[in-house]
Amino acid sequence: MAIDKIQSESINLADNFAFTGTVSGAGGITEADQWRLTADLAGNNYITANLERADTYGAGYIGTGMSQSSGVFTFPSTGFWYLHFCANSTLGGDDRAVSSYIETTTDNSSYSTAASGNSFIKQTSSSVTYTTAHSFFIFDCTNTSTHKARFSISNVNSSTSTDGATDRNSTYMTFIRLGDT
């Protein structure tokens, strides 16, 4: 029984290669975007106004990016999308339920709560106390005309304020396209 000599070769990835056929496994993130609330919002609300794309301290986005009208976000392409909603809230008192909600529709009409995150505020001093409620969801957008998302917050204490800011992400939404549907 003969044993053949094994050769080792290396590839210089800095070189240019001509490919034929289909290249697989070389994909990557083609869409990533962040939006934020720019003004404080009190009580229970859908976020319908005071939204901007994150645009400070080197912020950027990949691809076309999301678009929104009155807080309803439209996806630039079909695919599986990772959605993250972070709601930062403050109160000079107690609130036993501070919640963030991601709501989605597949018919451009009726929305359902796809994800919720819950927190609470227990005042620990005489000043304002902060909390953060996160919600996450992977959304299968198969039609950009009918599949959309929106975001809302709710609080038990109507004096709880959801923080908005124009110079940083305080209450914000993240959208990342993970891959094809």
Buried (B, 14 or more C-beta within 10 A) or exposed (E): EEEEEEEEEEEEEEEEEEEEEEEEEEEEEBBBBBBBBBEBBEEBBBBBEBBBBBEEEEEEBEBEBBBBEEBBBBBBBBBBBBBBBBBBBBBBEEBEBBBBBBBBBBEEEEBEEBBBBBBBBEEEEEEEBEBBBBBBBEBEBEEBEEBBBBBBBBBBBEEBBBBBBEEEBBBBBBBBBBEEB
